[in-house]
Amino acid sequence: MKYEMVSAKIPKKVKDKIKEYKINVSEVIRKSLEEEVKKREAIKIKKEIENNKNLIGKLKTKDVTILIREDRER
């Protein structure tokens, strides 16, 4: 897996506390960003599902059956 560098400015007080508590900044940032990305991906997927509910509801069983049969014949 390839990695990229990111950086952020934080208050000196926070930096001092990080040092005091010997916090592994890279690990904390990595986990936090991964969780945030997963959360936003879930929100995006949920929105896409909501947007497509109307389309799915408009499909008729007969049309879906025809499409499935055509796809199987390929």
N, C-alpha and C positions, 0 to 999 in steps of 0.2 A: 504494500500500500504506500502510495506517495503522500507526503505531508507538505503542507504549506504553512508559512509563518503568518501569524496575526499578532497585532499589538493593540494595547489600550493604555490610555493615561488614567491613573487612579490617584486619589489623594495620598499625600505622604503618610498620614495617620494609618491608612489602610495598609500601605506598603510595610510600615513598621510592625503592624499586627501580624501580617503574613510572615514576616521574618521571625517574630516572637513565637508564634505558634508552629513554625516550621511547616507551613502549608505548601504542598506540592501544587504550585500555580498551574503548571501545564496540565496536570491531571484534572484539576477542578474545572479549568476552562474547557478542556476537551469534552468532558462528560456533560457539562452544562450546555455547550453548543450542540452536541449530538442530541440531547433531550429536546432542545428547542426546535431543531430541524425536524425531528420525529413528530413533535406536537403540531408544527405548521403543515407538515405533509398530511397528517390526519385531518386537519381542518380543511385543507385543499380538496382531499378526496371526498370528504363529507359534502362540501359545496358542489362538487361535480356530480355526486349521486343525487343530491337535491335537484340540481338543474336538469338531470336526465330522467327524473321520475315522470315528468310530463310526457316525454317522448315514449317511454316504455308503456305508459298507460294508454297511449294512442294506438299502439300496435294491436293488430287483430290476430287471433290464434291462427287463422287460415294463412295469413301473410307470413307469419313466423315459420309455420310448417313448410311452406313453399321454399323459403330461404334456407332452411336447414337441409331440405332434400337437395336443393341445387348445390349447396356447399359439399354435401356428401358425395355427389356425383363427380366432383372435381378430382 
